[in-house]
Amino acid sequence: MSEPPDERPWQKAYLNFRELERWLIDDGEPCCRVFVDMLYDAIQGRRVFENRLQKYRDDQKANSNILPEPSADLISELQSIADLRSSYRATPGYVFEDVYHLAFNNLYSWRRYKQPVPQASECLRFYRGQQNDKWRIGAKIYRDLPDSPKQQREAELRARAASACRLGHAIVKRRKFNFTDAMAVVQHYSDVDTLDTSTWLVDFSRDPWAALFFASDGGRTGDCGIVWNISLEEYARHSVGENNPIGPLQLRVPKGIPRIDNQFGVFIEAGKPQFFDQYVAFGKEDTRFRQHNGLRFEDPVLGITAHTMYPPDDQLREKLLEVRNAADCQCGPSTRPCTIPPAVFIDPLDPKTYEDVLTCWLEFQTKKKVGRPEPQGVRAALVDLARFHALLHSPAYVGRLPDVTSRSLNRLHRAFDKLYHQSESGEPVLIREAVLQQYIYNQPLNEDHQAVLLEALNEIAPGSN
């Protein structure tokens, strides 16, 4: 029998830490700021804390004991925190015991008490919590599309896009939003109980703690929740080059909507939305945790509660129900919807799409080498690399590769770097060697997973290992 949520040790440890942090910052004497620093050292583990405490004792002696003396109770609490943090080691692939265990682990690295959440334009990372780590990360409009035939897949996609477009225009007309903000509203309220519509945007949060709330809200025992993150700097690395098909990220934050404000929401529109989950796979951290029925992360000190995340008096939601069936533009499934970015309909299974991406990377890399020509042999090898990467996303392979990191843009970029290095160094440009090193052997995978990748490689570049 599992413990009731209020008796879980990690939950108690996390909330105790947060209350101690609040007390030291709000109620402690100004001269005791050093004790706040000790607290943050304690959450890094026993060795860091004991080194800090020893240094403080030495400083006390050197300054004739004029530095304030921490109480025995405070030292005991800090020591307990440090011991608890040293009781486990979060190695790669580690799965935390529950959501509060993950929260406890990130007390040092994530937003602290009274630390403001940055505006979207100032963020280095965005966060997305999901109740199941096996769920796709990309735009909702692409979920569960038919694998084949292509015509049926495209017809369904266009119908979904037309539905989103109609709702967007209805909201523009009735609520005075511009169209891009209206589409962010459609995405935010896209659940079945409200608009029941999928869009090409993906919703993230600027605050990892808010993302953790959503990762655990409604979690089911037996599943693993996860908090994904996306680095804008890393994404920009993949979208370099003139007319890169990936395209830059565009951020949407509708103003004056309490639920979005409370969730620190930001809505991301990728240049090519189909690439988005291929990128986020690289943004994956060791932020998996075991779900337990009824255990949801909340932090009253930070204001992360069900009441704030889902304000009960959500007037906009009620008004959106009135426009749910409105059709205020002439879009239709038989034609390209009028205000939908054409990139929504780019085929992510076409090798030419990835060939164009690789060509942009090549041209960007060559321009950096001022006065040096493009290395010989690499451009031809990129055609085969594009075919291989596209194959991993085909119906024949995507279901057999559940770990999305194995077919991410980061793997593609690493293989590109390997081929470029081979050609620049005058070595033979070997597509097979690049794929083996960067897709199959570079990171640990189970043998079945490696076998599937090797099978795909043999289709493109047969050979022995």
N, C-alpha and C positions, 0 to 999 in steps of 0.2 A: 504493500500500500504506500502510495507516495505521500509526502508530507503536505499538510495544508500550506497554501502560499505564505501565510503570515509566520510560519515557523521555519522557512527555508533559511539556512545559515548565510548564504551569499546575499540574499535580500537584506537581512539584518546588518551584515557587515557593510554593505554599500550605503544604506540609509544612515547608519551610525557615522560613517565617514563624512557624509554630506552635512549632517547636523553639526559635527565637530568643526568642519570647514566654515560653515555659516557662523558658528559661535566665535571662532577665533578672528574672523574678519569683521563681524558686526559688533561684537561685544567685548572683544579683547582690548587691552591697552595698546595704544600706538607703538609703544616700545617693544611690544611682543610680536611684531611682524615676523621676527625670526622663527617663532613657533609655527607660523603658517608655512614657512619654508621647510621646517622639519616635517610637517605633515605631508608635504608633497615629496619629500625624500622617503618618508615611510612607505608611501604607495609604490615606490620603486623596488622595495625589498629590504631585507635585513642588512645586507652589507652597506648599501648606500646610506640607510638611516644611521647605522652605528658609526660610520665614518663621520657623518655630519655631527652626531652627538659628541663624539670624541673631540672634534675640532672646536665645538662650542665650549666644552669643558676646558680645553687648553686656552681658549680666548678669555674665559672667565679668570683663570689664574693669572694670565699675562696682564689683565686689566684690573687687578686687585678686587675681583668679584663684584665689579659694579654692574655687570650685565645681569638682567633679571634671571631668577632661578625658576625653571619650570617645576610645576608641582609633580609630586610622585604619581598622582593619578593620571596626569597628562602624559608623562613618560611611559607609564604602563599602557595607556591606550595606543600611543604611537608604536610602541614595541609590538603590541598585538597585531596592529595593521601590517607592520613590516614582516612579522612572522607569517601571517596569512598570505601575503603576496609572495613570499618565498616558498610556500608549500606546494607550488605547482610550477611547471615550466611550459609556457605556450610556444612550443616548437611549431614549425610549418605543418599545416594540416590539423592542428590541435582543434578539438571541438569542446567548447566550454560546457560546464555541467548544466547551466540554465542561463536565462537572460541576465540575471543580476550578477552572475559570475563574470560574464563578458563586460557588464557595466563596471564592476569593480576593477577589472583589468585595465580599463581605459580611463580611469579617473585622472591619471597623470597626463595623458596625451590628448583627450578631448576637452571640450569647453569646460571651464571652471566656473565656480560660483561668482557672479557679478561680472563675468567676462561677457561682453556683448556679442551677439551674433552679427557677423558682418553683412553688409548689403551684397546683393548678388554680384555686382560689378567688382567687388573687393575680395570675393572668395577665391581661394586656391583650389578648394575641393567642394563637391556636392555629395550628398549621401542619400541612399535609398534603402529602406528596410523592407525585406520580404519574408513572409512567414515560412516559405519553403525555398531552400537553396537550389532546388532543381527547376524552379520556375524561370521562364525567360525574362530578360531584363528590358528588351526592346519595346518599341511602341506597340500599344495594344491593338492597333489596326491590323497588324500582321499575324496575330495569334490565331492558330487553328485554321489557317487558310488551307484549302485543298492542295495537296502536293502536285496533283496532275488531274486532268490535262491543263496545260498552261492557260488556255482560253478561259476555262472555268475559274481558275485561280484569279486571273486578272479581272473577270467580271465581278467576282465577289469583292475584290479589293476596291473596285470602282464604286460598287454599291455602298460599301461602308464609308468611303470618302465622301460620296454625295450626301449621305445622311449627316455626317459631321458638318459638312459645309452648310447644309440647310439650317441646322441648329445654330451654327455660328452667325449666320445672317439674321436669324430670328432674334438672337440675343443682342446683336448690334442694333437692331431696330427698336427693341423694347427697353433695353437697359443702357443704351448710349455708350457701350464699349466700342473700341476699334476692333477690327476683325481679328487681329493676332491675339489680343487680350481675351476676346470672346472665345477663341479656340482653347486658350488656357483654361477658361472657366468650364468649357465642355469637358476637357480632360479631367479636371479636378472633380467634377460631379458626374463622371462617366459610369458610375456604378448602376447596377440593374434597377435599384430602387428609385433612382432619380432620372438620369437621362438615357441610360442604357445605350450608350454610343461610344464607339472606339475612335481614337484620333491618332495622328502621326506624331504627337508630342509625348514626352516621358516626364513624369513628375518626380522631382527630387526635393530634398530639404537642405537648407543651408546649415542645419544643426544636426550633428550626429545623434544627439539624445532624442530628438524628435523622430529621427529615422529608426532608432531602437524601439521606441514605442510602437511604431507601425509594424516592425519586424516581429513583435511578440503579441500584438493585439489579435486575438482569435487563433493563436498558434495551437496546434494539436500534438499531443504526446506521440512520439515516434518520428516526427519531422525534425529537421534542422532549420532554424531561422538563420538569417544572415543580414549583415549591413554591408552593402556595396558602396564603393566610393568612386568618383570620377575626378581625375586631375585635369584641369583645363590645360595646363602646360603640356602634359603628355598627349592629350587629344590633338593639340595644335601640331605636335610633331608628326602625327599621322596625316594631317590635312595640308601639309606644306606643298608648295608647287602651284604653278598657275593652272587654273581650271581642274584642280584635283577633284575627282568625283566624290570623295568623302565630304568635302565642304566644311566650313567652319560651324561651330555651335552658335546658335542664337538663343538668348535667354529671355524668357517672358515672366514678368511678375505683375499680375493685375493688382491695382491699388484699391484699397478701401474694402477688402473682403475679409472680415474677421477670421474666418476659418483658415484661409490661406495665410494670413498674417500670423496667426497663432502657431501654425505648423511650419513657419519659416519657409514656405513653399517657393520653388522656382521651377519653371517648366522649360524643358530643353527641346529645341527643334534642331535636329541634326541636318546638315546639308543633304545627306542621303540617309534617311531614317533607318534603312535596312542594315546599315553598317553599325548601328549604335550598340547593339548587344555584343558585337564582335570587339568593340573597344572596351566596354565595361568589364568584360571578362578579364582584361588585364588589370583593371582597377581593383580586383578582388584582394581582400586582405584576409588574415586569419581572424575572421569575425563571425564564425559559425557558433551556434549554441543549440543545445537540445531544448526543444519545446516541451512544455508541460501544460496540460489543460488548466485553464484558469489563471495562469501566471503571466501577467502583463507588466512590462516595465513602466513604472511611474515614479516621478521625482517631484514631490511638492515644493521642495526648495527651489528648483529650477523652473517650476511652473509647468512641468510636463505631466499632465493628467488627462484622463478621458474627458473631463469637463472643459478643459482648455483646447484640446485637440478637436473636439466635436462640440462646439458651443450649442447648447440646447435651443437658443433663440436664433436659429439660422434663417433669417428672412429671405435671403437670396435663394436658398434651396426651395422654399415654397413657391417663389415666383418662377423658378426654372421649370417646375412641374407644369406650369401653365403654358409654356412654350414648347414642351417636349414634342408635340406632334406638328409644330408649325413648319411651313415650307415657304420660305421667303425668297428663294432664288430659283432659277430655272435649271439648276444642275440636275443631271440624271446619270444613271449607271451606263448608258450607252455612249456617253461622250465624256471627255475629260472634265471633271468638275471645275467650275470657273475660278475658284480662288484657292485651289489646292496646289501646292508647289509641285511642278512636274517631277521632281526627284522622288516623290512618293511612289511612282510607278516604275522606277528603274529596277531591272531584274537582278537580284543579288546572286542568282545562280549562273549568270553569264560570265564566262572567263574573261571576256573583253572588258568587263567592269573592273576587274582586279588588274588586268593588264594596264589599263589607264592609270590606276592608282600607282602601280609600280613605276610606270614611265614618269609620272610626276616626281616621285621620290628620286629617280635616277637623274632627271634634269636638275632638280634642286641640289642634289649632292655634287653634280658636275660643276654647277655654277660656283659652288663654294671653293672649288679647286681652281682658282684663277690662273689662266694661262696653260692649263693642262687639259688635253682632250678627253673625251669620254672613253673609259677603258674598253678595250675590245672584247667582244664575246658576251658581255653581260646582258645586253638588250635581248638577244635571242634566248638566253636562259630564263629571262623574266617571263617569257610567254609560257614556258612549261610550268614555272612556279605559279603563275596565275591559274592555269588549268588545274593544278593540284589543289590550290586553296579553294577554288570554286567547287571542286569535287567533294570536299569535306562538308560543304553546305547543301549538297544535293540530297534528295530523299533516300538515296541508296546508303548514305553514310551518316547523315545528321542524327538519326535516331540511335545509331550505334556508338555515338560519341557524346555521351551525356555531360561530360565535363567540358563546358564551353570554352575554357581556357585553351584547350587543345586546338581550336580553330579560330583563335582571336587574331585581331590585327597585329598584336604584339608579336605573335609567332611569325606572321608574314613579314613583319619588319625585320625581325632577327635573321630570317633566312635571306632577305634582300641584302642586309649588311654583310652576311657571309659571302654571298655571290659577288658583291661589289669589292670586298677585300681580296677575294681570289683573283678577280680580273685586274685590279690595281697592282697587285703584287706579281703579276705575270704568271700566276699559277693556272692550271686548267680550271675552267669554270664548270663545276660539277653540281648540277641541280640535285642529284641524289644525295651527295654528301651534305649539302646545305640543309636539306629537309631532314635527314637522319639526325643531324646534330641539333637543329633548332626546334623541330616539332616532336621528335620521338625520344631522343636521349637527353635533351637539355634539362628536363625536369622529370622527377619520378612519376611514373604512371603505372597502373597495373598491367600485367602481361596481355590481357585481353584487349585493353585499350591500345597498347603498342601494336598489337597484331592488326587491328583495324586500320591504323594509320599506315602501317607498312603495306597493307593490301592496296590502299589508295595510291601510295607511292609507286607500287609495281605497275599500276595501270598507266601511269604517266611516264615513269622512267624505270623500266625493268632492270633488274640487276641482282647481284648477290650481296650479302652482308659480310 
